[in-house]
Amino acid sequence: MSNRMAAAPLPEWLQTGISRAGSQVMVVARQAYRLSAVRVDLPLLLLPLAGTKRLELGAQKDEVVPGQFVMIHHATSLQVENLPPSIDGESYRAWAIALPWRVVELARSLLHAHAAPAERRAAVSFSTGPVTPLLPLLQHLLAVLSAPATPDAVLLEHALLGVALALARNGHGHFLHADDPSLSARIRLLIGAAPERDWSSADFEARLHVSGATLRRRLAEENTSLRLLLREARLHHGLALLQTTRKPVKSVAQACGYRSVPSFTRNFVAHFGIEPAAVANP
C-alpha cells in the first residue's frame, strides 16, 4: 500500500549540504528500474531528494518521496524500485546513510540508561516517516561531513548517533532491537570493503578468529558458503558503484574482481533481475 502521508518541502540547505559533502552516498537513477534481492546488512536511512522509492518485502509495501524517509532496520533482502520524477531529464536521487553497528550499540546503551526499559517491539523490516523531526540532526551531520579535512571518525559517529536517537525518539527505533550481524553479514561487510581482493578462507578465519571447520559449519547453518557470499558481496558492490558513480559497466566489473564483463552481467541479471547497463549512469 502506498504511503500517503503529507511530505513537507525539503530545505535548500539539505540539498546544498549533500552536494558539498563529497563522501556521501548519493543513489542516482536516470531511468526507472526495479531490483530484486537487494541485500542490506546495516541499518540504513534513505532520504529521496527527487523522485520516488518503492520497497517491498513479503506483504509489507510502501513508497516515499522527497520530504519523507524510509528506515531499513535490520539485515534483510528486499525488492526496490527507483522512479525518477515525471519532469523530463530529471533523475531520481536519494541520500543513503548507513548506521554502523557500533553506533546502534551506543544508542541502545544511552536509551537504556536514561529511560525505562521499553517492551521489545514486533519485528519491522522498514518504516517510513516525515523527515522534518530529523532535520536538525541531519544538518549537524552535514556540517561534520562538509569539513575541509577528512571527517574526524569520533565526530562522525557522534553525529550519526544523534540521527539514530532522533529516529528512536520519533517512533522508528526498531533497529535498536535488531540482532547483531550474522556471520554471513560480517563476511559480506569485509568483502565489500575490498571486493577486488583475492579472498581465501584463511583471510576470514584470521579476521573472525575461527577455524576453517567452524567457519564452514556456521555458514552451512546459515544456508550459505564463502563462494556464494563472495559473489553476492561483489555484485552488491557493483550495484552501489553503478548507482552512485558514472563508471561504465566494464570498470565496475573490474572493481568487483570480475575479469569478464559478460560473466559480471550474467551474475548481475541472475541476482537482481536487471541488466547492469539499465542501472548505470553514463
C-alpha positions as CSV (number, residue, x, y, z in Angstrom):
1,M,0.0,0.0,0.0
2,S,1.4,3.4,-0.9
3,N,2.5,5.8,1.8
4,R,0.1,8.8,1.7
5,M,1.4,11.0,4.5
6,A,2.0,14.6,3.6
7,A,5.5,15.5,2.6
8,A,7.0,18.8,3.6
9,P,9.3,20.5,1.1
10,L,13.0,19.8,1.7
11,P,15.0,22.8,2.9
12,E,17.5,24.2,0.4
13,W,20.4,23.7,2.9
14,L,19.9,20.0,2.8
15,Q,20.4,19.6,-0.9
16,T,23.2,22.1,-0.9
17,G,24.9,20.4,2.0
18,I,24.7,17.0,0.5
19,S,26.2,18.2,-2.7
20,R,29.2,19.7,-0.8
21,A,29.7,16.5,1.3
22,G,31.6,14.6,-1.4
23,S,32.0,11.5,0.7
24,Q,28.2,10.9,0.9
25,V,26.4,8.1,-0.9
26,M,24.0,9.5,-3.4
27,V,21.9,7.0,-5.3
28,V,21.1,8.2,-8.8
29,A,18.7,6.7,-11.4
30,R,18.3,8.3,-14.8
31,Q,15.5,5.8,-15.7
32,A,13.0,3.8,-13.7
33,Y,14.0,0.3,-12.7
34,R,13.2,-2.5,-10.3
35,L,15.8,-4.6,-8.4
36,S,15.2,-7.9,-6.8
37,A,17.0,-9.4,-3.8
38,V,18.7,-6.2,-2.6
39,R,20.7,-7.1,0.5
40,V,21.1,-4.7,3.4
41,D,23.5,-5.6,6.2
42,L,23.5,-2.4,8.2
43,P,20.5,-0.3,9.5
44,L,20.0,2.2,6.6
45,L,18.3,5.5,6.3
46,L,17.2,6.6,2.8
47,L,16.0,10.1,2.0
48,P,14.7,10.7,-1.5
49,L,15.7,14.1,-2.9
50,A,13.9,13.7,-6.3
51,G,11.6,11.0,-7.5
52,T,10.0,8.1,-5.6
53,K,11.4,5.0,-3.9
54,R,9.2,1.9,-3.5
55,L,10.1,-1.0,-1.3
56,E,8.6,-4.5,-0.9
57,L,9.3,-7.3,1.5
58,G,6.7,-10.0,1.6
59,A,3.3,-8.4,2.5
60,Q,5.0,-5.1,3.5
61,K,5.0,-2.5,0.8
62,D,5.5,1.3,0.8
63,E,6.9,4.3,-1.1
64,V,8.5,7.5,-0.1
65,V,9.0,10.9,-1.9
66,P,11.1,14.0,-1.0
67,G,10.2,15.2,2.4
68,Q,9.9,11.6,3.7
69,F,12.4,8.9,4.7
70,V,12.5,5.1,4.8
71,M,14.4,3.4,7.6
72,I,15.5,-0.2,7.0
73,H,16.0,-1.6,10.5
74,H,17.8,-4.9,10.2
75,A,19.7,-7.1,7.9
76,T,17.3,-8.2,5.2
77,S,16.8,-8.7,1.4
78,L,14.0,-6.8,-0.4
79,Q,12.7,-5.5,-3.7
80,V,13.3,-1.9,-4.6
81,E,12.1,0.5,-7.3
82,N,13.7,3.8,-8.1
83,L,11.5,6.1,-10.1
84,P,12.7,9.5,-11.5
85,P,10.3,12.5,-11.3
86,S,7.9,13.0,-14.2
87,I,9.9,16.1,-15.3
88,D,11.8,15.4,-18.5
89,G,15.5,14.8,-17.9
90,E,15.5,14.8,-14.1
91,S,17.0,11.8,-12.3
92,Y,15.9,10.0,-9.2
93,R,18.2,10.9,-6.3
94,A,18.4,9.7,-2.7
95,W,20.8,10.2,0.2
96,A,21.8,6.9,1.9
97,I,23.0,6.9,5.5
98,A,24.2,3.7,7.0
99,L,24.3,3.3,10.8
100,P,27.3,1.2,11.9
101,W,26.6,-1.4,14.5
102,R,28.8,0.4,16.9
103,V,26.6,3.5,16.7
104,V,23.5,1.3,17.2
105,E,25.0,-0.2,20.3
106,L,25.8,3.3,21.6
107,A,22.2,4.3,21.0
108,R,21.0,1.2,22.8
109,S,23.2,2.0,25.8
110,L,22.2,5.6,26.1
111,L,18.5,5.0,25.8
112,H,18.6,2.1,28.3
113,A,20.5,4.2,30.8
114,H,18.1,7.2,30.6
115,A,14.7,5.6,30.1
116,A,12.6,2.8,31.4
117,P,13.2,-0.4,29.6
118,A,10.9,-0.5,26.5
119,E,8.9,-3.5,25.5
120,R,10.5,-5.4,22.6
121,R,8.7,-4.4,19.5
122,A,7.4,-6.7,16.9
123,A,10.0,-7.1,14.1
124,V,9.6,-4.5,11.4
125,S,11.8,-4.6,8.4
126,F,11.4,-1.0,7.5
127,S,9.3,2.0,8.4
128,T,8.6,5.4,6.8
129,G,8.0,8.9,8.2
130,P,8.4,12.7,7.6
131,V,11.9,13.9,7.6
132,T,11.2,17.1,9.5
133,P,12.0,15.8,13.0
134,L,15.4,14.6,11.8
135,L,16.4,17.8,10.1
136,P,18.4,19.4,13.0
137,L,20.5,16.2,13.4
138,L,21.0,15.8,9.6
139,Q,22.2,19.4,9.5
140,H,24.8,18.7,12.1
141,L,25.8,15.5,10.3
142,L,26.3,17.5,7.1
143,A,28.4,20.1,9.0
144,V,30.7,17.3,10.1
145,L,30.9,15.8,6.6
146,S,31.5,19.1,4.9
147,A,34.6,20.0,6.9
148,P,37.6,20.8,4.7
149,A,39.6,17.9,6.1
150,T,38.7,14.3,6.3
151,P,35.8,14.0,8.8
152,D,37.0,13.0,12.3
153,A,35.8,9.5,13.0
154,V,34.7,10.3,16.5
155,L,32.7,13.4,15.5
156,L,31.2,11.5,12.6
157,E,29.9,8.7,14.9
158,H,28.7,11.3,17.3
159,A,26.6,12.9,14.5
160,L,25.3,9.5,13.4
161,L,24.4,8.7,17.0
162,G,22.3,11.9,17.0
163,V,20.4,10.7,13.9
164,A,19.9,7.3,15.5
165,L,18.5,8.8,18.7
166,A,16.2,11.1,16.7
167,L,14.8,8.1,14.8
168,A,14.2,6.2,18.1
169,R,12.5,9.2,19.8
170,N,10.2,9.6,16.8
171,G,8.9,6.0,16.8
172,H,11.4,4.5,14.4
173,G,13.7,2.7,16.8
174,H,13.1,-0.9,15.6
175,F,16.7,-1.1,14.6
176,L,17.6,-0.9,18.3
177,H,16.2,-4.5,18.6
178,A,17.9,-5.8,15.5
179,D,20.0,-8.9,16.1
180,D,23.8,-8.5,16.0
181,P,25.1,-9.1,12.5
182,S,25.2,-12.8,11.4
183,L,28.5,-14.4,10.4
184,S,27.3,-14.1,6.7
185,A,26.7,-10.3,7.2
186,R,30.1,-9.8,8.8
187,I,31.8,-11.6,5.9
188,R,29.8,-9.6,3.3
189,L,30.9,-6.3,5.0
190,L,34.5,-7.5,5.0
191,I,34.3,-8.4,1.3
192,G,32.5,-5.1,0.5
193,A,35.5,-3.1,1.9
194,A,37.8,-4.8,-0.7
195,P,35.8,-6.6,-3.3
196,E,38.6,-6.9,-5.8
197,R,40.8,-8.8,-3.3
198,D,41.5,-12.5,-3.9
199,W,39.9,-13.6,-0.7
200,S,40.5,-17.0,0.8
201,S,39.1,-18.9,3.7
202,A,42.3,-18.2,5.7
203,D,41.6,-14.5,5.5
204,F,38.2,-14.8,7.2
205,E,39.5,-17.4,9.7
206,A,42.1,-14.9,10.8
207,R,39.8,-11.8,10.9
208,L,36.9,-13.6,12.6
209,H,39.1,-15.8,14.9
210,V,37.5,-19.1,13.9
211,S,38.9,-22.3,12.5
212,G,38.2,-23.3,8.9
213,A,35.9,-26.2,10.1
214,T,33.9,-23.8,12.4
215,L,33.6,-21.3,9.6
216,R,32.2,-23.8,7.1
217,R,29.9,-25.3,9.7
218,R,28.4,-21.9,10.8
219,L,28.0,-20.8,7.2
220,A,26.2,-24.1,6.4
221,E,23.9,-23.4,9.4
222,E,23.1,-20.1,7.7
223,N,22.4,-21.9,4.4
224,T,25.3,-20.3,2.5
225,S,29.0,-20.7,1.7
226,L,32.1,-18.5,1.1
227,R,31.7,-18.8,-2.7
228,L,28.1,-17.6,-2.5
229,L,28.9,-14.7,-0.1
230,L,31.8,-13.6,-2.3
231,R,29.6,-13.5,-5.4
232,E,26.8,-11.7,-3.5
233,A,29.0,-9.1,-1.9
234,R,30.8,-8.3,-5.1
235,L,27.5,-7.9,-7.0
236,H,26.2,-5.6,-4.4
237,H,29.4,-3.5,-4.6
238,G,28.9,-3.4,-8.3
239,L,25.3,-2.2,-7.8
240,A,26.5,0.5,-5.4
241,L,29.1,1.7,-8.0
242,L,26.5,1.8,-10.8
243,Q,24.1,3.7,-8.7
244,T,26.5,6.3,-7.1
245,T,29.1,6.9,-9.8
246,R,29.3,7.3,-13.5
247,K,31.7,4.4,-14.1
248,P,31.0,2.3,-17.1
249,V,30.0,-1.3,-16.6
250,K,33.4,-2.6,-17.7
251,S,35.2,-0.6,-15.0
252,V,32.6,-1.6,-12.4
253,A,33.1,-5.3,-13.2
254,Q,36.9,-4.9,-12.8
255,A,36.4,-3.1,-9.5
256,C,34.4,-6.1,-8.3
257,G,37.0,-8.6,-9.1
258,Y,35.5,-9.8,-12.4
259,R,37.8,-10.4,-15.4
260,S,34.9,-10.8,-17.8
261,V,32.1,-8.3,-18.4
262,P,29.8,-11.0,-19.7
263,S,30.3,-13.0,-16.5
264,F,29.6,-10.0,-14.4
265,T,26.5,-9.2,-16.4
266,R,25.2,-12.7,-16.3
267,N,25.5,-12.9,-12.5
268,F,24.1,-9.4,-12.0
269,V,21.0,-10.3,-14.0
270,A,20.5,-13.6,-12.2
271,H,20.7,-11.9,-8.8
272,F,18.9,-8.5,-9.4
273,G,16.7,-9.3,-12.3
274,I,18.0,-6.5,-14.5
275,E,20.9,-5.7,-16.8
276,P,23.7,-3.6,-15.2
277,A,23.6,-1.2,-18.1
278,A,20.0,-0.3,-17.1
279,V,21.2,0.8,-13.7
280,A,24.4,2.6,-14.9
281,N,24.6,6.4,-15.0
282,P,27.0,7.0,-18.0
